[in-house]
């Protein structure tokens, strides 16, 4: 990631303070991207991305010098049975994750949050290493 825990933690804390001081209700970077992909693949109601992606990212440096990070998605709305989850391809995606059917929604919610925090950490790492634009240049986003 070409950054260190302290720089990443500093960026996340400054971002959180700035978000909340400006009146935002969350401090996430782009959890909506992860949720959009997962929601479409697993038959979720994409209209729920707006409230589901409003997350609170928290970081701190542990006593061992590692970065601890957590993402809370307090309004995450997901299902593992019924509605669009019963469509063949979407059901198959949920089955691959071991999440199709009743009683599996908490496992699926954990997976959704794990994917979202992976994206948050990745983008925060790119921002803190000043390398965000480089990948866009290299892989054609800015062509």
N, C-alpha and C positions, 0 to 999 in steps of 0.2 A: 504494500500500500504506500510505500515511500513516505511514511509519516511515523510519528511516535505517539505513545499513549497520552503524553502530556499535551501535545499540540491538538490532538483529536478531542480530548476532554475540554480543552479551552474553547475550541471552535463550537462544540455542542453547548457549552454553558453560555457563551456569548449569544449564540443563536436563540437559546431558550429565553434568556432575559430580554433580548430584543423583541422576540415574538410576543411575549406576554405584556411588555411595556407598550407595544403598539395596539394592544387590544385583541390579539388573536386568542383563540381558545385552545390552540394546540401549537406544538413546536416542531412537528415533523417536517421532513424535507420533501419526500415524495412517496409516502406509503400508498397513495392512490394508484400509482403505477403497478405495484405488486398486486394490490387487491384487484385491479381491473383484469389483469391476466388470469389470476386464480378464479375470480368470480365467473368469467366467461367460460373457462375450461371446466368448471365444476357445477355449472347450472345455477349459480347464485343470482339473485336479483341485482343487476348492475345499478339500479336506481339507489341502492343502499350504499354505494361507494362513498357518497358525500359524507354521511355521518360515520360510516365505519372506518374511514381512513383518518379521522381526526385523532391523532395520537399524541401522547406525552413521552418524549424521549428523555431519558435520564442517564447521565454518565458520571463516573467518579474513578479516581485512581485508587487501587487497593493498596494495602500496606506492603504488598510484594512488588508494587510498581506496574501491575497489570491494569488494563482498562476494563472496568465493569460497565456494561450498558444494559438498559432495559427499555422496552417499549410497551406502553399500556395503550390499548385500544378500547376505551371504556364503552363505546357504542357499536362494537363489532356485531354485525347481524349476519349470521351464516346458518345454513341448514345442511343436513346430510340425508334427508329423506323428504320426498314430496316435491311438487312443483318441477322446476327445471332440472333438479338432481336426477329425475327419472329418465331424462333423455339419454339415448344409448351412449353417445360419446362422453357426455358429462358424468354419467353413472360409472363408466369405465375409468375415468380419471379419479373419481372418488374411491373406486375399488383398488386402484393401483396404490393409493395413499393409505389404504386400509380404513377408509372413513365412510363408506357407503352404508346407509341404514340407520335405524333408530338407535339412540344411545351412543353415537360416535361424534356428536357435535363438538364436544370439548376438545377431543383429539384434533379435529379439523381446525378448530379455532387456534390451537397452539401452533399448528403448521402454518396457518395464514400469518400469524404474528411473527413466526420465525423467518418466513420469507420476507416480510415487510422490514424487520430489523436488519436483515442482511443487506437489503437495498439501502437502508438509512446509513449503515456503517460504511458501505462502499462509497456512497456519494459524499459522506462527510470526510472520508479518507482522501478522496479525489480533491475535494475543496481545500482540505488542510495541507495537502502537498502541492497545491497550486497546479495540479495536473488535470483538472477537469476539462479544459478546452482541448488539451493535447489529444485525448482519446477521440473527441469529436472530429478534430482535424484529421487524425490518422484513419479513422474508420468511416469517413465520408459524411458525417452529419452536417458539416459546414460547407460541403462542396456545392 
